[in-house]
Amino acid sequence: MKISQALDECMAIDGAIAASVVDSNNGFMLGAQGKGLDLEYASAGNTELYHAKQKIMKNLGLTGEKIDDFLITLTTQLHILMPAHQLDGVFIYFVLDKNKGTLALARRQLKDIASKLEL
């Protein structure tokens, strides 16, 4: 699935606020949809989080483990980073309205989208 289609599917998730596809190898946003956030800044910043967790896992000797996702819980929003494991260093950054969406459903849909993502 191409980036534009993946973003369309992300934004179709109930409660979606914004989404981007990010290449953590360089911190660049490959595509984005949504409003209310500086997605370019958020994508670059979340790249730092992604790399920090990978470094921690390496230092703990968790070499056989993969990150399923990251969840950052805010007062009114949930921020999810969903790696596309078939694409080295690429992840989906997704923002969900806590009052309009369901975390479990969003995670399941994002995992499916990420697994089909192509560059």
Secondary structure, 3 states (H helix, E strand, C coil): CCHHHHHHHHHCCCCEEEEEEEECCCCEEEEEEECCCCHHHHHHHHHHHHHHHHHHHHHCCCCCCCCCCEEEECCCEEEEEEECCCCCCEEEEEEEECCCCCHHHHHHHHHHHHHHCCC
